[in-house]
Amino acid sequence: MEVPILKQGAVLIATFQAALSDADLNQLRMGLVQQVVKFRSRAVIVDVTAMDVMDSFASRTLREIALMIRLRGAETVIVGIQPEVAFAMVQLGLTLEGVATALDLEEGLAYLNEKFKTTN
Amino acid sequence: MSAGEIRVAINSDHDIVLARQKGRLMATELGFSMGDATLIATAISELARNIVSYARKGQITLKMVNGLNRQGISVVATDDGPGIPDIRQALRDGFSTSGSLGLGLPGVRRLMDEFEITSQPGRGTIVAVKKWRQ
């Protein structure tokens, strides 16, 4: 299942629809980075609200996405990690260290607006 | 095959998703909370991933188990892969950090209530885990 990427101004929004395979995640990683380049986006929001499980591979891919996008000078925010998914991640030892997270899409956009305001 | 036993062949990354979805469904049917069902699904995902990463193929067997006054779910991951030469090291935290592909076994142990591993170099690995309903 492919992850749709929406462009909203300088922000790209990728919304995970359901359980994703490794191949889907790899495709998302390439797709997002390409689109950040193409649209000169300043930020990416990855909405994982629908994600049933965040295992080591998904977690690592998200971190790689954030790091790659940072190298492009843009910001990544992961939003919508469900409470039980967060609990399982911590048990597993996955912390997404160094990656910005927010409660939901709205909070993620608010975070970015605040950030852009201070850098402008 | 006894009633209530589900076997999922693990041959590719798609099977990882399939196995954890079946595991979550079974856990939910057995009355596990959504939180516990997520822990179980996450453990299955890691175990299935180990199979794909290290052995390429194997299987995951999901089964209801009865304990003393309690019910639980048993997840057994079996493969005929290269095996783990040093199980102790594989069970140590940090041996497979979250950043690497990793075996994730210490994490799986934390997610579940019971954890058993048998591995023979050149013969394969069996990881058997259980979680009891609260």
gemmi code that builds the backbone of each chain (N, CA, C; Angstrom):
import gemmi

chains = {
    "A": [
        ("MET", (0.842, -1.207, 0.000), (0.000, 0.000, 0.000), (0.871, 1.248, 0.000)),
        ("GLU", (0.613, 2.121, -0.960), (1.425, 3.316, -1.054), (0.922, 4.401, -0.098)),
        ("VAL", (1.855, 5.181, 0.409), (1.484, 6.244, 1.334), (1.268, 7.535, 0.549)),
        ("PRO", (0.085, 8.109, 0.599), (-0.137, 9.358, -0.129), (0.615, 10.522, 0.530)),
        ("ILE", (1.200, 11.354, -0.295), (1.910, 12.528, 0.225), (1.195, 13.783, -0.268)),
        ("LEU", (0.710, 14.573, 0.673), (-0.011, 15.807, 0.354), (0.925, 16.992, 0.500)),
        ("LYS", (0.743, 17.953, -0.408), (1.556, 19.165, -0.299), (0.668, 20.295, 0.200)),
        ("GLN", (1.079, 20.870, 1.315), (0.318, 22.000, 1.829), (1.290, 23.149, 2.083)),
        ("GLY", (1.381, 24.049, 1.115), (2.356, 25.133, 1.212), (3.765, 24.565, 1.245)),
        ("ALA", (4.521, 24.988, 2.236), (5.907, 24.544, 2.343), (6.026, 23.218, 3.096)),
        ("VAL", (4.866, 22.653, 3.450), (4.872, 21.428, 4.257), (4.341, 20.248, 3.442)),
        ("LEU", (5.024, 19.104, 3.559), (4.523, 17.865, 2.972), (3.918, 17.029, 4.093)),
        ("ILE", (2.764, 16.427, 3.810), (2.126, 15.596, 4.828), (1.946, 14.186, 4.288)),
        ("ALA", (2.598, 13.228, 4.951), (2.473, 11.819, 4.561), (1.612, 11.123, 5.601)),
        ("THR", (0.532, 10.501, 5.146), (-0.381, 9.862, 6.093), (-0.356, 8.352, 5.905)),
        ("PHE", (0.063, 7.656, 6.936), (0.066, 6.196, 6.887), (-1.358, 5.703, 6.947)),
        ("GLN", (-1.736, 4.883, 5.975), (-3.115, 4.431, 5.902), (-3.397, 3.224, 6.790)),
        ("ALA", (-2.487, 2.290, 6.830), (-2.719, 1.068, 7.612), (-1.377, 0.415, 7.849)),
        ("ALA", (-1.412, -0.872, 8.083), (-0.167, -1.611, 8.265), (0.670, -1.524, 7.000)),
        ("LEU", (1.917, -1.149, 7.161), (2.793, -0.999, 6.008), (3.878, -2.057, 6.023)),
        ("SER", (4.190, -2.554, 4.838), (5.293, -3.509, 4.732), (6.605, -2.733, 4.669)),
        ("ASP", (7.698, -3.458, 4.789), (9.018, -2.836, 4.696), (9.189, -2.149, 3.343)),
        ("ALA", (8.670, -2.810, 2.308), (8.799, -2.242, 0.963), (8.058, -0.909, 0.880)),
        ("ASP", (6.872, -0.845, 1.490), (6.109, 0.416, 1.501), (6.899, 1.507, 2.216)),
        ("LEU", (7.518, 1.139, 3.328), (8.273, 2.120, 4.111), (9.489, 2.625, 3.341)),
        ("ASN", (10.156, 1.714, 2.653), (11.313, 2.115, 1.845), (10.899, 3.057, 0.729)),
        ("GLN", (9.736, 2.739, 0.141), (9.213, 3.563, -0.940), (8.865, 4.958, -0.423)),
        ("LEU", (8.279, 4.987, 0.771), (7.931, 6.264, 1.386), (9.178, 7.105, 1.622)),
        ("ARG", (10.226, 6.444, 2.101), (11.464, 7.162, 2.388), (11.990, 7.838, 1.129)),
        ("MET", (12.043, 7.093, 0.042), (12.534, 7.672, -1.209), (11.584, 8.762, -1.712)),
        ("GLY", (10.291, 8.452, -1.674), (9.289, 9.390, -2.177), (9.325, 10.714, -1.446)),
        ("LEU", (9.433, 10.651, -0.141), (9.423, 11.879, 0.656), (10.644, 12.738, 0.366)),
        ("VAL", (11.795, 12.095, 0.343), (13.008, 12.866, 0.115), (12.978, 13.505, -1.280)),
        ("GLN", (12.521, 12.754, -2.269), (12.424, 13.304, -3.629), (11.488, 14.507, -3.680)),
        ("GLN", (10.369, 14.389, -2.972), (9.397, 15.482, -3.024), (9.855, 16.702, -2.241)),
        ("VAL", (10.600, 16.460, -1.168), (11.164, 17.592, -0.423), (12.087, 18.380, -1.345)),
        ("VAL", (12.851, 17.660, -2.143), (13.761, 18.307, -3.089), (12.964, 19.045, -4.169)),
        ("LYS", (11.989, 18.335, -4.727), (11.210, 18.868, -5.841), (10.461, 20.150, -5.462)),
        ("PHE", (9.825, 20.122, -4.317), (8.991, 21.265, -3.909), (9.722, 22.256, -3.004)),
        ("ARG", (10.995, 21.998, -2.729), (11.758, 22.824, -1.794), (10.990, 23.002, -0.489)),
        ("SER", (10.451, 21.905, -0.001), (9.644, 21.948, 1.222), (10.509, 22.287, 2.422)),
        ("ARG", (9.885, 22.917, 3.379), (10.621, 23.282, 4.595), (10.362, 22.294, 5.717)),
        ("ALA", (9.308, 21.521, 5.553), (8.996, 20.567, 6.616), (8.175, 19.391, 6.087)),
        ("VAL", (8.262, 18.301, 6.838), (7.490, 17.106, 6.525), (6.782, 16.643, 7.799)),
        ("ILE", (5.504, 16.345, 7.656), (4.789, 15.746, 8.779), (4.444, 14.317, 8.382)),
        ("VAL", (4.822, 13.372, 9.219), (4.459, 11.973, 8.976), (3.401, 11.600, 10.007)),
        ("ASP", (2.200, 11.341, 9.506), (1.082, 11.026, 10.404), (0.931, 9.506, 10.508)),
        ("VAL", (1.229, 8.979, 11.687), (1.216, 7.517, 11.877), (0.027, 7.061, 12.729)),
        ("THR", (-1.009, 7.900, 12.780), (-2.193, 7.585, 13.599), (-2.740, 6.181, 13.319)),
        ("ALA", (-2.735, 5.786, 12.039), (-3.348, 4.503, 11.662), (-2.401, 3.320, 11.832)),
        ("MET", (-1.172, 3.598, 12.242), (-0.185, 2.530, 12.306), (-0.438, 1.592, 13.484)),
        ("ASP", (-0.561, 0.303, 13.189), (-0.907, -0.680, 14.224), (0.284, -1.054, 15.082)),
        ("VAL", (1.446, -1.076, 14.469), (2.654, -1.526, 15.152), (3.825, -0.688, 14.666)),
        ("MET", (4.656, -0.247, 15.589), (5.883, 0.436, 15.201), (7.036, -0.447, 15.674)),
        ("ASP", (7.532, -1.265, 14.782), (8.617, -2.157, 15.183), (9.964, -1.514, 14.881)),
        ("SER", (11.034, -2.278, 15.047), (12.367, -1.694, 14.904), (12.597, -1.152, 13.488)),
        ("PHE", (12.058, -1.857, 12.493), (12.297, -1.403, 11.117), (11.564, -0.100, 10.820)),
        ("ALA", (10.294, -0.040, 11.215), (9.500, 1.171, 10.974), (10.130, 2.358, 11.692)),
        ("SER", (10.551, 2.104, 12.919), (11.145, 3.146, 13.737), (12.452, 3.650, 13.113)),
        ("ARG", (13.254, 2.705, 12.667), (14.518, 3.075, 12.055), (14.278, 3.854, 10.764)),
        ("THR", (13.300, 3.425, 9.983), (13.002, 4.120, 8.723), (12.546, 5.548, 8.994)),
        ("LEU", (11.699, 5.731, 10.000), (11.245, 7.081, 10.327), (12.420, 7.958, 10.741)),
        ("ARG", (13.330, 7.381, 11.520), (14.481, 8.171, 11.951), (15.361, 8.530, 10.766)),
        ("GLU", (15.523, 7.581, 9.854), (16.330, 7.861, 8.659), (15.689, 8.948, 7.808)),
        ("ILE", (14.369, 8.885, 7.688), (13.655, 9.916, 6.931), (13.946, 11.282, 7.553)),
        ("ALA", (13.814, 11.366, 8.865), (14.022, 12.636, 9.562), (15.451, 13.142, 9.366)),
        ("LEU", (16.420, 12.229, 9.428), (17.819, 12.639, 9.281), (18.112, 13.101, 7.850)),
        ("MET", (17.575, 12.366, 6.879), (17.804, 12.744, 5.484), (17.182, 14.110, 5.195)),
        ("ILE", (15.995, 14.308, 5.722), (15.296, 15.568, 5.469), (15.994, 16.727, 6.182)),
        ("ARG", (16.568, 16.440, 7.326), (17.325, 17.471, 8.032), (18.534, 17.902, 7.205)),
        ("LEU", (19.146, 16.946, 6.528), (20.298, 17.276, 5.684), (19.897, 18.174, 4.512)),
        ("ARG", (18.617, 18.138, 4.186), (18.098, 19.029, 3.154), (17.700, 20.383, 3.752)),
        ("GLY", (17.915, 20.521, 5.033), (17.595, 21.790, 5.687), (16.130, 21.913, 6.056)),
        ("ALA", (15.405, 20.813, 6.012), (13.986, 20.846, 6.382), (13.755, 20.069, 7.676)),
        ("GLU", (12.565, 20.200, 8.182), (12.216, 19.671, 9.499), (11.211, 18.517, 9.349)),
        ("THR", (11.304, 17.506, 10.209), (10.321, 16.414, 10.185), (9.624, 16.314, 11.536)),
        ("VAL", (8.326, 16.140, 11.506), (7.582, 15.907, 12.743), (6.753, 14.638, 12.560)),
        ("ILE", (6.890, 13.720, 13.508), (6.074, 12.502, 13.500), (4.858, 12.777, 14.385)),
        ("VAL", (3.688, 12.577, 13.859), (2.499, 12.845, 14.677), (1.589, 11.613, 14.758)),
        ("GLY", (0.852, 11.533, 15.858), (-0.206, 10.526, 15.972), (0.214, 9.155, 16.465)),
        ("ILE", (1.382, 9.052, 17.113), (1.754, 7.749, 17.682), (0.741, 7.401, 18.772)),
        ("GLN", (0.042, 6.296, 18.615), (-1.008, 5.914, 19.562), (-0.401, 5.512, 20.912)),
        ("PRO", (-1.147, 5.727, 21.996), (-0.589, 5.438, 23.324), (-0.067, 4.010, 23.472)),
        ("GLU", (-0.836, 3.032, 22.973), (-0.375, 1.646, 23.142), (0.817, 1.336, 22.241)),
        ("VAL", (0.883, 2.029, 21.104), (2.045, 1.864, 20.229), (3.278, 2.472, 20.901)),
        ("ALA", (3.087, 3.633, 21.528), (4.185, 4.291, 22.241), (4.695, 3.391, 23.373)),
        ("PHE", (3.766, 2.773, 24.083), (4.135, 1.880, 25.185), (4.974, 0.711, 24.670)),
        ("ALA", (4.506, 0.098, 23.583), (5.229, -1.038, 23.001), (6.608, -0.607, 22.509)),
        ("MET", (6.681, 0.590, 21.925), (7.974, 1.082, 21.430), (8.984, 1.227, 22.553)),
        ("VAL", (8.518, 1.777, 23.667), (9.425, 1.993, 24.801), (9.888, 0.648, 25.366)),
        ("GLN", (8.952, -0.311, 25.463), (9.318, -1.647, 25.931), (10.381, -2.277, 25.031)),
        ("LEU", (10.221, -2.012, 23.762), (11.134, -2.595, 22.776), (12.469, -1.843, 22.745)),
        ("GLY", (12.476, -0.647, 23.319), (13.706, 0.137, 23.354), (13.851, 1.095, 22.190)),
        ("LEU", (12.723, 1.407, 21.541), (12.744, 2.340, 20.411), (12.295, 3.717, 20.890)),
        ("THR", (13.159, 4.695, 20.740), (12.826, 5.998, 21.307), (12.667, 7.114, 20.270)),
        ("LEU", (13.045, 6.867, 19.030), (13.000, 7.917, 17.995), (13.750, 9.165, 18.443)),
        ("GLU", (14.850, 8.937, 19.106), (15.634, 10.039, 19.643), (16.022, 11.045, 18.563)),
        ("GLY", (15.901, 12.299, 18.886), (16.313, 13.340, 17.951), (15.274, 13.660, 16.887)),
        ("VAL", (14.135, 13.004, 16.933), (13.070, 13.273, 15.963), (11.922, 13.971, 16.683)),
        ("ALA", (11.452, 15.073, 16.092), (10.352, 15.808, 16.713), (9.059, 15.009, 16.594)),
        ("THR", (8.276, 15.028, 17.653), (6.971, 14.353, 17.625), (5.916, 15.322, 18.151)),
        ("ALA", (4.684, 15.104, 17.723), (3.575, 15.912, 18.236), (2.351, 15.020, 18.341)),
        ("LEU", (1.403, 15.483, 19.150), (0.212, 14.689, 19.450), (-0.562, 14.287, 18.193)),
        ("ASP", (-0.863, 15.270, 17.378), (-1.627, 14.986, 16.152), (-1.247, 15.997, 15.072)),
        ("LEU", (-1.918, 15.903, 13.942), (-1.602, 16.752, 12.795), (-1.681, 18.239, 13.157)),
        ("GLU", (-2.712, 18.588, 13.884), (-2.915, 19.976, 14.273), (-1.745, 20.496, 15.113)),
        ("GLU", (-1.370, 19.695, 16.102), (-0.241, 20.077, 16.962), (1.066, 20.128, 16.172)),
        ("GLY", (1.181, 19.221, 15.221), (2.378, 19.183, 14.391), (2.514, 20.442, 13.556)),
        ("LEU", (1.391, 20.876, 12.976), (1.397, 22.108, 12.177), (1.680, 23.322, 13.067)),
        ("ALA", (1.099, 23.317, 14.255), (1.321, 24.418, 15.196), (2.798, 24.500, 15.585)),
        ("TYR", (3.386, 23.350, 15.813), (4.805, 23.283, 16.176), (5.673, 23.883, 15.061)),
        ("LEU", (5.332, 23.516, 13.821), (6.117, 24.002, 12.689), (5.921, 25.503, 12.478)),
        ("ASN", (4.693, 25.972, 12.627), (4.425, 27.405, 12.488), (5.251, 28.208, 13.474)),
        ("GLU", (5.289, 27.706, 14.682), (6.052, 28.371, 15.739), (7.542, 28.405, 15.372)),
        ("LYS", (7.996, 27.274, 14.876), (9.408, 27.126, 14.528), (9.783, 28.075, 13.370)),
        ("PHE", (8.935, 28.124, 12.352), (9.223, 28.979, 11.196), (9.193, 30.451, 11.603)),
        ("LYS", (8.294, 30.766, 12.511), (8.151, 32.146, 12.971), (9.475, 32.627, 13.595)),
        ("THR", (10.062, 31.762, 14.409), (11.274, 32.183, 15.107), (12.492, 32.203, 14.190)),
        ("THR", (12.439, 31.422, 13.097), (13.614, 31.413, 12.219), (13.526, 32.486, 11.137)),
        ("ASN", (12.334, 33.011, 10.927), (12.178, 34.040, 9.890), (12.697, 35.395, 10.347)),
    ],
    "B": [
        ("MET", (-3.014, -30.437, 13.296), (-3.185, -29.054, 13.772), (-4.426, -28.971, 14.668)),
        ("SER", (-4.239, -28.502, 15.863), (-5.366, -28.417, 16.793), (-6.207, -27.183, 16.495)),
        ("ALA", (-7.409, -27.218, 17.011), (-8.296, -26.075, 16.797), (-7.702, -24.844, 17.457)),
        ("GLY", (-7.899, -23.718, 16.826), (-7.424, -22.469, 17.407), (-5.947, -22.249, 17.230)),
        ("GLU", (-5.357, -23.032, 16.342), (-3.944, -22.809, 16.061), (-3.802, -22.212, 14.668)),
        ("ILE", (-2.998, -21.167, 14.582), (-2.813, -20.517, 13.287), (-1.335, -20.554, 12.927)),
        ("ARG", (-1.075, -20.977, 11.715), (0.312, -20.964, 11.251), (0.460, -19.972, 10.118)),
        ("VAL", (1.461, -19.164, 10.203), (1.722, -18.207, 9.134), (3.126, -18.469, 8.598)),
        ("ALA", (3.197, -18.784, 7.330), (4.501, -18.981, 6.696), (5.153, -17.619, 6.512)),
        ("ILE", (6.413, -17.518, 6.875), (7.121, -16.245, 6.744), (8.160, -16.374, 5.638)),
        ("ASN", (7.869, -15.727, 4.522), (8.791, -15.793, 3.382), (9.231, -14.421, 2.894)),
        ("SER", (8.479, -13.380, 3.272), (8.848, -12.040, 2.809), (8.350, -11.005, 3.808)),
        ("ASP", (8.696, -9.741, 3.538), (8.290, -8.683, 4.468), (6.769, -8.540, 4.551)),
        ("HIS", (6.059, -8.966, 3.498), (4.592, -8.893, 3.565), (4.036, -9.850, 4.614)),
        ("ASP", (4.718, -10.976, 4.770), (4.261, -11.961, 5.752), (4.428, -11.455, 7.186)),
        ("ILE", (5.363, -10.515, 7.380), (5.549, -9.924, 8.712), (4.260, -9.209, 9.117)),
        ("VAL", (3.730, -8.431, 8.178), (2.496, -7.682, 8.437), (1.337, -8.656, 8.668)),
        ("LEU", (1.268, -9.678, 7.816), (0.193, -10.674, 7.922), (0.238, -11.370, 9.286)),
        ("ALA", (1.425, -11.781, 9.706), (1.572, -12.514, 10.972), (1.132, -11.659, 12.150)),
        ("ARG", (1.544, -10.402, 12.155), (1.194, -9.576, 13.310), (-0.289, -9.216, 13.312)),
        ("GLN", (-0.880, -9.120, 12.110), (-2.323, -8.848, 12.053), (-3.108, -10.038, 12.577)),
        ("LYS", (-2.693, -11.243, 12.208), (-3.363, -12.442, 12.691), (-3.179, -12.576, 14.201)),
        ("GLY", (-1.994, -12.221, 14.676), (-1.710, -12.285, 16.105), (-2.565, -11.308, 16.891)),
        ("ARG", (-2.702, -10.110, 16.353), (-3.522, -9.109, 17.039), (-4.979, -9.566, 17.091)),
        ("LEU", (-5.445, -10.115, 15.971), (-6.832, -10.586, 15.901), (-7.072, -11.684, 16.937)),
        ("MET", (-6.154, -12.633, 16.988), (-6.309, -13.730, 17.950), (-6.269, -13.206, 19.390)),
        ("ALA", (-5.345, -12.292, 19.655), (-5.230, -11.728, 21.006), (-6.524, -11.009, 21.395)),
        ("THR", (-7.072, -10.266, 20.457), (-8.306, -9.534, 20.731), (-9.454, -10.513, 20.996)),
        ("GLU", (-9.508, -11.576, 20.179), (-10.552, -12.587, 20.359), (-10.420, -13.288, 21.705)),
        ("LEU", (-9.190, -13.401, 22.186), (-8.963, -14.053, 23.484), (-9.222, -13.109, 24.659)),
        ("GLY", (-9.576, -11.880, 24.342), (-9.936, -10.936, 25.399), (-8.798, -10.080, 25.909)),
        ("PHE", (-7.681, -10.066, 25.213), (-6.581, -9.185, 25.610), (-6.985, -7.727, 25.387)),
        ("SER", (-6.469, -6.852, 26.223), (-6.727, -5.426, 26.047), (-6.038, -4.964, 24.765)),
        ("MET", (-6.452, -3.799, 24.288), (-5.851, -3.260, 23.075), (-4.350, -3.023, 23.288)),
        ("GLY", (-4.000, -2.590, 24.487), (-2.590, -2.358, 24.799), (-1.780, -3.637, 24.711)),
        ("ASP", (-2.292, -4.701, 25.335), (-1.577, -5.977, 25.296), (-1.553, -6.555, 23.886)),
        ("ALA", (-2.657, -6.381, 23.158), (-2.704, -6.894, 21.788), (-1.630, -6.202, 20.943)),
        ("THR", (-1.385, -4.918, 21.229), (-0.341, -4.188, 20.501), (1.046, -4.706, 20.868)),
        ("LEU", (1.241, -5.014, 22.160), (2.534, -5.573, 22.588), (2.782, -6.906, 21.874)),
        ("ILE", (1.740, -7.741, 21.824), (1.851, -9.057, 21.183), (2.140, -8.888, 19.687)),
        ("ALA", (1.391, -7.987, 19.046), (1.587, -7.759, 17.608), (3.001, -7.244, 17.330)),
        ("THR", (3.509, -6.401, 18.226), (4.857, -5.850, 18.041), (5.906, -6.955, 18.192)),
        ("ALA", (5.705, -7.822, 19.190), (6.636, -8.939, 19.393), (6.641, -9.858, 18.168)),
        ("ILE", (5.451, -10.143, 17.631), (5.352, -10.999, 16.444), (6.083, -10.347, 15.271)),
        ("SER", (5.911, -9.041, 15.137), (6.567, -8.313, 14.058), (8.086, -8.478, 14.140)),
        ("GLU", (8.622, -8.354, 15.341), (10.077, -8.479, 15.523), (10.551, -9.904, 15.258)),
        ("LEU", (9.782, -10.879, 15.745), (10.176, -12.281, 15.557), (10.133, -12.652, 14.071)),
        ("ALA", (9.069, -12.193, 13.391), (8.935, -12.481, 11.967), (10.058, -11.779, 11.193)),
        ("ARG", (10.406, -10.582, 11.642), (11.479, -9.839, 10.990), (12.815, -10.566, 11.138)),
        ("ASN", (13.063, -11.123, 12.310), (14.295, -11.898, 12.500), (14.362, -13.047, 11.507)),
        ("ILE", (13.214, -13.709, 11.306), (13.180, -14.830, 10.360), (13.567, -14.341, 8.966)),
        ("VAL", (12.912, -13.254, 8.519), (13.180, -12.742, 7.174), (14.634, -12.269, 7.043)),
        ("SER", (15.136, -11.597, 8.087), (16.483, -11.019, 8.011), (17.577, -12.072, 8.086)),
        ("TYR", (17.366, -13.076, 8.928), (18.482, -13.993, 9.196), (18.306, -15.372, 8.561)),
        ("ALA", (17.062, -15.824, 8.459), (16.845, -17.182, 7.947), (16.141, -17.183, 6.591)),
        ("ARG", (15.622, -16.022, 6.200), (14.857, -15.832, 4.956), (13.463, -16.436, 5.011)),
        ("LYS", (13.344, -17.653, 5.526), (11.985, -18.181, 5.659), (11.840, -19.037, 6.907)),
        ("GLY", (10.584, -19.148, 7.318), (10.287, -19.911, 8.525), (8.803, -19.814, 8.770)),
        ("GLN", (8.392, -20.009, 9.997), (6.966, -19.845, 10.263), (6.698, -19.355, 11.677)),
        ("ILE", (5.519, -18.768, 11.819), (5.056, -18.296, 13.115), (3.789, -19.079, 13.439)),
        ("THR", (3.757, -19.676, 14.609), (2.571, -20.406, 15.039), (1.944, -19.691, 16.230)),
        ("LEU", (0.662, -19.404, 16.102), (-0.080, -18.703, 17.157), (-1.078, -19.678, 17.759)),
        ("LYS", (-1.162, -19.669, 19.071), (-2.009, -20.666, 19.713), (-2.514, -20.135, 21.048)),
        ("MET", (-3.750, -20.510, 21.348), (-4.265, -20.193, 22.682), (-3.679, -21.193, 23.669)),
        ("VAL", (-3.286, -20.703, 24.841), (-2.771, -21.623, 25.860), (-3.530, -21.414, 27.170)),
        ("ASN", (-3.692, -22.509, 27.896), (-4.342, -22.434, 29.205), (-3.319, -22.653, 30.300)),
        ("GLY", (-3.313, -21.741, 31.258), (-2.467, -21.912, 32.426), (-3.371, -22.167, 33.615)),
        ("LEU", (-2.816, -22.065, 34.789), (-3.624, -22.205, 35.994), (-4.496, -20.961, 36.134)),
        ("ASN", (-5.794, -21.145, 35.996), (-6.734, -20.031, 36.138), (-6.491, -18.871, 35.185)),
        ("ARG", (-5.798, -19.147, 34.125), (-5.589, -18.040, 33.193), (-5.426, -18.558, 31.778)),
        ("GLN", (-5.676, -17.626, 30.870), (-5.557, -17.933, 29.460), (-4.496, -17.038, 28.857)),
        ("GLY", (-3.882, -17.550, 27.839), (-2.864, -16.715, 27.208), (-2.702, -17.053, 25.750)),
        ("ILE", (-1.717, -16.412, 25.171), (-1.415, -16.667, 23.763), (0.048, -17.098, 23.670)),
        ("SER", (0.270, -18.083, 22.837), (1.633, -18.553, 22.618), (2.030, -18.227, 21.184)),
        ("VAL", (3.211, -17.704, 21.037), (3.741, -17.376, 19.712), (5.061, -18.120, 19.554)),
        ("VAL", (5.150, -18.955, 18.540), (6.392, -19.690, 18.313), (6.932, -19.353, 16.929)),
        ("ALA", (8.149, -18.852, 16.906), (8.805, -18.514, 15.636), (9.859, -19.575, 15.354)),
        ("THR", (9.733, -20.227, 14.210), (10.640, -21.327, 13.873), (11.310, -21.065, 12.536)),
        ("ASP", (12.588, -21.333, 12.461), (13.256, -21.259, 11.163), (14.378, -22.293, 11.082)),
        ("ASP", (14.813, -22.562, 9.853), (15.929, -23.490, 9.632), (17.159, -22.702, 9.197)),
        ("GLY", (17.252, -21.506, 9.700), (18.329, -20.608, 9.269), (19.665, -20.928, 9.899)),
        ("PRO", (20.564, -19.948, 9.877), (21.935, -20.187, 10.341), (22.058, -20.378, 11.854)),
        ("GLY", (20.988, -20.049, 12.591), (21.074, -20.183, 14.041), (21.846, -19.039, 14.664)),
        ("ILE", (21.805, -18.989, 15.982), (22.492, -17.920, 16.698), (23.653, -18.542, 17.473)),
        ("PRO", (24.886, -18.182, 17.107), (26.034, -18.801, 17.765), (26.107, -18.463, 19.258)),
        ("ASP", (25.798, -17.229, 19.593), (25.926, -16.804, 20.982), (24.607, -16.209, 21.466)),
        ("ILE", (23.782, -17.064, 22.050), (22.452, -16.622, 22.473), (22.542, -15.564, 23.564)),
        ("ARG", (23.477, -15.750, 24.463), (23.627, -14.780, 25.556), (23.870, -13.378, 25.036)),
        ("GLN", (24.724, -13.327, 24.047), (25.039, -12.016, 23.461), (23.801, -11.447, 22.748)),
        ("ALA", (23.070, -12.331, 22.072), (21.882, -11.888, 21.338), (20.797, -11.377, 22.281)),
        ("LEU", (20.841, -11.845, 23.517), (19.820, -11.429, 24.481), (20.236, -10.204, 25.269)),
        ("ARG", (21.449, -9.753, 25.025), (21.931, -8.592, 25.760), (21.439, -7.314, 25.079)),
        ("ASP", (20.965, -6.411, 25.875), (20.515, -5.131, 25.328), (21.699, -4.400, 24.734)),
        ("GLY", (21.461, -3.799, 23.582), (22.543, -3.025, 22.975), (23.301, -3.841, 21.953)),
        ("PHE", (23.160, -5.179, 22.044), (23.778, -6.020, 21.012), (23.138, -5.668, 19.677)),
        ("SER", (21.812, -5.526, 19.712), (21.112, -5.036, 18.543), (20.424, -3.752, 18.959)),
        ("THR", (21.035, -2.650, 18.646), (20.424, -1.378, 19.016), (19.248, -1.110, 18.094)),
        ("SER", (18.415, -0.189, 18.488), (17.243, 0.129, 17.670), (17.656, 0.627, 16.288)),
        ("GLY", (18.868, 1.110, 16.186), (19.319, 1.666, 14.911), (19.676, 0.601, 13.891)),
        ("SER", (20.177, -0.523, 14.369), (20.578, -1.566, 13.435), (19.395, -2.450, 13.107)),
        ("LEU", (19.591, -3.355, 12.174), (18.509, -4.290, 11.872), (18.218, -5.139, 13.093)),
        ("GLY", (19.266, -5.635, 13.684), (19.182, -6.203, 15.024), (18.295, -7.409, 15.196)),
        ("LEU", (18.535, -8.133, 16.215), (17.716, -9.288, 16.532), (16.507, -8.887, 17.358)),
        ("GLY", (16.629, -7.807, 18.100), (15.494, -7.305, 18.876), (14.993, -8.264, 19.936)),
        ("LEU", (15.787, -9.272, 20.249), (15.306, -10.289, 21.190), (15.110, -9.779, 22.618)),
        ("PRO", (16.008, -8.945, 23.142), (15.757, -8.432, 24.498), (14.456, -7.647, 24.560)),
        ("GLY", (14.167, -6.933, 23.487), (12.921, -6.166, 23.420), (11.714, -7.083, 23.428)),
        ("VAL", (11.775, -8.134, 22.625), (10.668, -9.098, 22.568), (10.445, -9.714, 23.948)),
        ("ARG", (11.534, -9.990, 24.640), (11.432, -10.574, 25.980), (10.687, -9.632, 26.927)),
        ("ARG", (10.953, -8.337, 26.778), (10.269, -7.356, 27.638), (8.794, -7.217, 27.284)),
        ("LEU", (8.477, -7.414, 26.009), (7.080, -7.249, 25.575), (6.195, -8.387, 26.066)),
        ("MET", (6.793, -9.565, 26.262), (6.011, -10.753, 26.584), (6.272, -11.197, 28.025)),
        ("ASP", (5.475, -12.182, 28.514), (5.646, -12.660, 29.890), (6.644, -13.809, 29.985)),
        ("GLU", (6.625, -14.670, 28.977), (7.531, -15.815, 28.992), (8.319, -15.845, 27.699)),
        ("PHE", (9.550, -16.278, 27.797), (10.444, -16.230, 26.637), (11.392, -17.422, 26.686)),
        ("GLU", (11.419, -18.175, 25.613), (12.342, -19.307, 25.526), (12.991, -19.310, 24.161)),
        ("ILE", (14.263, -19.592, 24.128), (14.929, -19.643, 22.827), (15.812, -20.883, 22.743)),
        ("THR", (15.733, -21.527, 21.600), (16.594, -22.664, 21.328), (17.214, -22.414, 19.971)),
        ("SER", (18.514, -22.533, 19.889), (19.145, -22.295, 18.604), (20.361, -23.179, 18.450)),
        ("GLN", (20.495, -23.705, 17.255), (21.668, -24.509, 16.957), (22.306, -23.958, 15.706)),
        ("PRO", (23.570, -23.567, 15.782), (24.229, -23.056, 14.584), (24.110, -24.045, 13.433)),
        ("GLY", (23.653, -23.537, 12.307), (23.504, -24.369, 11.114), (22.188, -25.125, 11.052)),
        ("ARG", (21.442, -25.125, 12.152), (20.208, -25.914, 12.179), (18.952, -25.045, 12.246)),
        ("GLY", (19.069, -23.915, 12.909), (17.892, -23.054, 12.997), (17.635, -22.561, 14.407)),
        ("THR", (16.560, -21.796, 14.511), (16.231, -21.148, 15.774), (14.748, -21.301, 16.059)),
        ("ILE", (14.435, -21.533, 17.327), (13.040, -21.533, 17.761), (12.922, -20.530, 18.906)),
        ("VAL", (12.060, -19.562, 18.727), (11.780, -18.631, 19.814), (10.321, -18.828, 20.209)),
        ("ALA", (10.079, -19.173, 21.454), (8.715, -19.408, 21.942), (8.407, -18.400, 23.041)),
        ("VAL", (7.367, -17.612, 22.816), (6.991, -16.600, 23.812), (5.513, -16.755, 24.169)),
        ("LYS", (5.181, -16.287, 25.359), (3.783, -16.333, 25.800), (3.418, -15.026, 26.485)),
        ("LYS", (2.165, -14.710, 26.371), (1.652, -13.603, 27.178), (0.345, -14.051, 27.794)),
        ("TRP", (0.199, -13.765, 29.083), (-1.019, -14.143, 29.806), (-1.965, -12.962, 29.890)),
        ("ARG", (-3.240, -13.295, 29.811), (-4.253, -12.238, 29.908), (-4.326, -11.752, 31.343)),
        ("GLN", (-4.363, -10.444, 31.484), (-4.406, -9.857, 32.843), (-5.771, -10.075, 33.480)),
    ],
}
model = gemmi.Model(1)
for chain_id, residues in chains.items():
    chain = gemmi.Chain(chain_id)
    for i, (resn, *xyz) in enumerate(residues, 1):
        res = gemmi.Residue()
        res.name, res.seqid = resn, gemmi.SeqId(i, " ")
        for name, pos in zip(("N", "CA", "C"), xyz):
            atom = gemmi.Atom()
            atom.name, atom.element = name, gemmi.Element(name[0])
            atom.pos, atom.b_iso = gemmi.Position(*pos), 0.0
            res.add_atom(atom)
        chain.add_residue(res)
    model.add_chain(chain)
structure = gemmi.Structure()
structure.add_model(model)
structure.setup_entities()
